[in-house]
Every structure is written in C-alpha cells, then in structure tokens.
Amino acid sequence: PLQEEIIRDALAGRDVIAVLPTGGGKSLCFQLPVLVRSGLAVVVSPLIALMKDQVDALSVAGIPATYLSSTLDHDESRERMRGLREGRYRLLYVAPERLLRPGFLASLAHLDVRFVAVDEAHCISQWGHDFRPEYRRLADLRDTFPDAPVMALSATAPARVRADIATSLRLRDPRTYVASFDRPNLLYRVEPASDARQQLQALLRRRRGEQGILYAHSRRAAERLAEGLLHAPTFW
C-alpha cells in the first residue's frame, strides 16, 4: 500500500515523507524512481549492516550500487569514489557521519546526483526514539543538490516527528504518506509479572518447537538467561 503514490510523486520531482511499517516496501520507493531516470541517488542510512545488505541485494539483481563506510580501507574507498566519478553506479549508500566529513559533500557535488533518500529519518528529530545529532546537519544536502527531490523514510514517525523532519531537511511542500500499522497476524498482550521464571517456563512449554525473542533489561541479564536456557534443561 502507498508504494505507487510515493513513487509517482518521486518521479514528478516532489519531496516526500513516507512512513511505512517494517516490511512495507520502503526501499522500492526510492530505488525504482532512480532506475527509471538517469543519474545517481544518494541514500543516507545510519546502519552499515543495512547498507551492505541492500547493496548486496541490488548487485545480485544486476543494479549497480555501492556504499561508503568506515569499514572500507583507503584503497577500497578510493576505488569506489573513482567508480562514482565514472558513472558506474546508480545508488550510493552512505552514513551521515561519512557524508558530513569536511570536503566529502563537495566531492559529491561534482557527480550527477538527481535524487536523495534519507532512511530512518526519525533519527533527525529530538522527538524520535533514536535521535542522532549528525542527522540534524543533513539540511546541507539541500544546498549541495538544490534541484534533487528528497525522500524521507521511516517506520516510526508520529506527527510531531514528521513536522521536525520536514523542517530539518528543508523539504518543499512535501507529500506525506502514513501507512496503517495494523498487523492482523500479530497479537500484543500484556500480563502482570508475578514469578518471571515460572511464567517463562510456562511460555516455553506452550511454545515448544517454535521460535521467538526474549528481551532482557540488560546485556548481563540476557546472557544469564541464554546460559540458563542452553545448559540447564530443567530450567524449562
């Protein structure tokens, strides 16, 4: 839902804010417009692992994409920059910290950048759950690429955060799309805690043979719980 509308606006050169749930197809919303048009898309992403996964998936599909991060050595980074200057890539994924290094944006200004996507855009807002100060400086993208439409994407951005995103990125009359987060296949239930160990044992017995996630309040508690599950069969 909403992918077609978002993509049409992107192709029309409009700024867009897209709030879609995890698994809702955010990546296609900025990848497809890039492939329909010419030029390079710059995708700002805060997670190196996510950048690598997306670039790997695009490469398997035959779409030339690359990323720049602190995990690359100097020679590899230089080779990828050469590829960008030669027009060998259609998408460049980069972390905000790398993007805002002195001189880096200036080097991108010489490339044929036609589109900018800011993933996990809630990181821009101090009202967001994962605020990152570097994101507040992404308005510099507007100065460097004044003609490139900007798409801000998130899986979690209430109205106050969306307004902050629009202001911080200096979006121009952005179209905003917010998908439904109702998941009929998911059930959320809160139960009062009495004896956590006994409750967990009962849960594991009921869900024997199934998969799940157990959250703990600290790393130490998580490790202690994992140790108990692995080495104490009587635990469950």
C-alpha positions as CSV (number, residue, x, y, z in Angstrom):
1,P,0.0,0.0,0.0
2,L,1.0,3.6,-0.9
3,Q,4.1,2.5,-2.9
4,E,2.6,3.6,-6.2
5,E,1.6,7.0,-5.0
6,I,5.0,7.6,-3.4
7,I,6.9,6.5,-6.5
8,R,4.7,8.7,-8.7
9,D,5.4,11.8,-6.6
10,A,9.2,11.0,-6.6
11,L,9.1,10.7,-10.4
12,A,7.3,14.0,-10.5
13,G,10.2,15.6,-8.6
14,R,8.3,16.2,-5.4
15,D,9.7,15.9,-1.8
16,V,8.1,13.1,0.1
17,I,7.8,11.8,3.6
18,A,7.0,8.1,3.7
19,V,6.1,6.3,6.9
20,L,5.7,2.6,6.2
21,P,5.9,-0.3,8.6
22,T,8.9,-2.6,8.6
23,G,8.5,-4.9,5.6
24,G,6.2,-2.3,4.0
25,G,8.5,-1.8,0.9
26,K,10.2,1.5,1.7
27,S,13.3,0.6,-0.3
28,L,11.5,0.2,-3.6
29,C,10.0,3.7,-3.1
30,F,13.4,5.3,-3.8
31,Q,15.1,2.6,-5.8
32,L,12.6,2.4,-8.6
33,P,12.5,6.1,-9.4
34,V,16.3,6.2,-9.7
35,L,16.3,3.3,-12.2
36,V,13.5,4.9,-14.3
37,R,15.5,8.2,-14.5
38,S,19.2,8.9,-15.2
39,G,21.8,10.0,-12.7
40,L,22.8,8.9,-9.2
41,A,20.8,8.6,-6.0
42,V,22.4,9.3,-2.6
43,V,20.9,7.2,0.2
44,V,21.6,8.2,3.7
45,S,21.5,5.3,6.1
46,P,22.6,5.0,9.7
47,L,23.5,1.3,9.7
48,I,26.5,-0.2,8.0
49,A,25.0,-3.7,8.0
50,L,21.8,-2.4,6.4
51,M,23.7,-0.6,3.7
52,K,25.7,-3.7,2.9
53,D,22.7,-5.9,2.8
54,Q,20.9,-3.6,0.4
55,V,23.9,-3.1,-1.9
56,D,24.4,-6.9,-2.0
57,A,20.8,-7.5,-2.9
58,L,20.9,-4.8,-5.6
59,S,24.1,-6.2,-7.0
60,V,22.6,-9.7,-7.2
61,A,19.7,-8.1,-9.2
62,G,22.2,-6.6,-11.6
63,I,21.7,-3.0,-10.3
64,P,25.0,-1.1,-9.8
65,A,25.1,0.2,-6.3
66,T,27.8,0.8,-3.7
67,Y,28.3,2.1,-0.2
68,L,31.0,4.1,1.6
69,S,31.6,3.4,5.3
70,S,34.3,3.3,7.9
71,T,34.7,-0.5,7.4
72,L,36.4,0.1,4.0
73,D,40.1,0.6,3.7
74,H,41.6,3.6,1.9
75,D,42.2,1.8,-1.4
76,E,38.6,0.4,-1.5
77,S,37.1,3.8,-0.7
78,R,39.2,5.4,-3.4
79,E,38.2,2.8,-6.0
80,R,34.5,3.3,-5.2
81,M,34.9,7.1,-5.5
82,R,36.5,6.6,-8.9
83,G,33.6,4.4,-9.9
84,L,31.2,7.1,-8.8
85,R,33.0,9.7,-10.9
86,E,32.9,7.4,-13.9
87,G,29.2,6.9,-13.6
88,R,29.4,3.2,-12.8
89,Y,26.8,3.3,-10.0
90,R,23.2,4.3,-9.8
91,L,22.9,4.3,-6.0
92,L,25.3,5.4,-3.3
93,Y,24.6,4.4,0.3
94,V,26.4,6.5,2.9
95,A,26.2,7.1,6.7
96,P,25.5,10.6,7.8
97,E,28.9,10.8,9.6
98,R,30.7,10.0,6.4
99,L,28.5,12.3,4.4
100,L,29.3,15.3,6.6
101,R,33.0,14.9,6.7
102,P,34.8,18.0,5.6
103,G,35.1,18.1,1.8
104,F,33.0,14.9,1.2
105,L,29.8,16.7,0.2
106,A,31.9,19.0,-2.0
107,S,33.3,15.9,-3.8
108,L,29.7,14.6,-4.4
109,A,28.7,18.0,-5.8
110,H,30.6,17.1,-8.9
111,L,28.5,14.0,-9.5
112,D,25.2,13.7,-11.4
113,V,23.1,13.4,-8.2
114,R,19.4,13.5,-9.2
115,F,17.7,12.1,-6.1
116,V,18.3,12.0,-2.3
117,A,16.8,9.5,0.1
118,V,17.1,9.7,3.9
119,D,16.4,6.4,5.5
120,E,15.5,6.1,9.2
121,A,14.6,9.7,9.0
122,H,13.2,9.8,12.6
123,C,16.8,10.0,13.7
124,I,16.6,13.7,12.6
125,S,14.2,14.6,15.3
126,Q,14.8,15.1,19.0
127,W,11.3,13.7,19.5
128,G,12.3,10.5,17.7
129,H,13.2,7.4,19.6
130,D,16.7,7.2,18.1
131,F,17.9,10.8,17.8
132,R,21.4,11.2,16.2
133,P,22.8,14.7,16.2
134,E,24.6,14.2,12.8
135,Y,21.2,13.9,11.1
136,R,20.4,17.5,12.1
137,R,23.0,18.7,9.6
138,L,21.6,16.9,6.7
139,A,20.0,20.1,5.5
140,D,23.4,20.7,3.9
141,L,22.2,18.2,1.2
142,R,19.6,20.8,0.1
143,D,22.4,23.3,-0.5
144,T,24.6,20.8,-2.3
145,F,21.9,19.3,-4.5
146,P,19.2,22.1,-4.7
147,D,17.4,20.5,-7.7
148,A,17.3,16.9,-6.3
149,P,14.0,15.8,-4.8
150,V,14.3,14.5,-1.2
151,M,12.5,11.5,0.2
152,A,12.5,10.9,4.0
153,L,11.6,7.4,5.1
154,S,10.8,5.9,8.4
155,A,8.9,3.1,10.1
156,T,8.2,5.2,13.1
157,A,7.4,8.9,12.9
158,P,4.3,10.4,14.6
159,A,3.1,13.8,13.5
160,R,5.5,15.8,15.7
161,V,8.4,13.9,14.3
162,R,7.2,14.2,10.7
163,A,7.0,18.0,11.1
164,D,10.5,18.1,12.6
165,I,11.8,16.0,9.6
166,A,10.2,18.4,7.1
167,T,11.7,21.5,8.8
168,S,15.2,20.0,9.4
169,L,15.6,18.7,5.8
170,R,14.0,21.9,4.4
171,L,11.6,19.9,2.4
172,R,9.5,21.8,-0.1
173,D,5.8,21.3,0.3
174,P,6.3,17.5,0.9
175,R,3.6,15.0,0.2
176,T,3.3,12.8,3.4
177,Y,2.2,9.2,3.3
178,V,1.5,7.2,6.5
179,A,0.6,3.6,6.1
180,S,-1.5,1.6,8.5
181,F,0.5,-0.2,11.1
182,D,-2.3,-2.7,11.9
183,R,-0.9,-6.3,11.6
184,P,-3.8,-8.7,11.8
185,N,-1.4,-11.6,12.2
186,L,0.2,-10.1,15.3
187,L,-1.2,-10.2,18.8
188,Y,0.1,-8.0,21.6
189,R,-0.8,-8.9,25.2
190,V,0.5,-7.5,28.5
191,E,0.4,-9.7,31.6
192,P,1.2,-8.7,35.1
193,A,4.6,-10.1,36.4
194,S,4.4,-12.4,39.4
195,D,7.1,-15.1,39.1
196,A,9.1,-14.3,36.0
197,R,11.0,-17.6,35.9
198,Q,7.8,-19.6,36.3
199,Q,6.0,-17.5,33.7
200,L,8.9,-18.0,31.3
201,Q,8.9,-21.8,31.9
202,A,5.2,-21.9,31.2
203,L,5.6,-19.9,28.0
204,L,8.4,-22.1,26.7
205,R,6.4,-25.2,27.4
206,R,3.4,-23.8,25.5
207,R,5.6,-22.8,22.6
208,R,7.9,-25.8,22.4
209,G,9.4,-26.2,19.0
210,E,8.5,-22.6,17.9
211,Q,10.7,-19.6,17.5
212,G,10.7,-16.3,19.4
213,I,12.5,-13.5,21.0
214,L,13.1,-12.9,24.7
215,Y,14.1,-9.3,25.8
216,A,16.0,-8.6,28.9
217,H,16.7,-5.3,30.7
218,S,20.5,-5.6,30.3
219,R,23.1,-7.4,28.4
220,R,24.2,-9.3,31.6
221,A,20.6,-10.4,32.2
222,A,20.3,-11.6,28.6
223,E,23.5,-13.6,28.8
224,R,22.4,-15.1,32.1
225,L,19.1,-16.1,30.6
226,A,20.7,-17.6,27.5
227,E,23.2,-19.5,29.6
228,G,20.3,-21.0,31.6
229,L,18.4,-22.0,28.5
230,L,21.4,-23.6,26.9
231,H,22.9,-25.5,29.8
232,A,20.1,-26.2,32.3
233,P,17.4,-28.3,30.6
234,T,15.4,-28.3,33.8
235,F,15.1,-24.6,33.5
236,W,12.3,-25.1,31.1
